[in-house]
Amino acid sequence: MKQEHESVKTAPSPVANQEHNSESIADLIRHLTKDLSTLLGKEIELAKAEVGESVSEAKIAIGAMATGAAVAMAGLVVLLMSAVYGLSNILEPWLAALVVGAAALLVGWLMVGSAKKKMNDNSMVPERTLESTKKDKDTLTRAAR
């Protein structure tokens, strides 16, 4: 009979067990909130880094394009004048200038169209951050179940 009495003393009461569980849940929620805050902070840092990297690359590309365009423009003017002089031996000088000018405009228009395709809206999207955020959302969804 004495052993039964001792076992009653050592067994946790249901009330004490519920309090312990509620404290654990509160701790889990606090940890989850802290982890989510840290995760979102890291995601923001990653997005900033990606956008900064894209902007830096775009600046370098634009600078190189501008320099190349200036040099090419000087060479193009000389070549176009040469073409006009050459065609003026066959055609009237005004008609030779018109033909060469129209050809130059067509080539320039095609080059601008090609450059526009390369500089589309998606080139500035932080793809890795979006993918990582999607994975985080999926993980949280699974964890909430």
HELIX and SHEET records of a PDB file:
HELIX    1   1 LYS A    2  THR A   10  1                                   9    
HELIX    2   2 PRO A   14  LEU A   87  1                                  74    
HELIX    3   3 PRO A   93  LYS A  118  1                                  26    
HELIX    4   4 ASP A  121  MET A  124  5                                   4    
HELIX    5   5 GLU A  127  ALA A  144  1                                  18    
END                                                                             
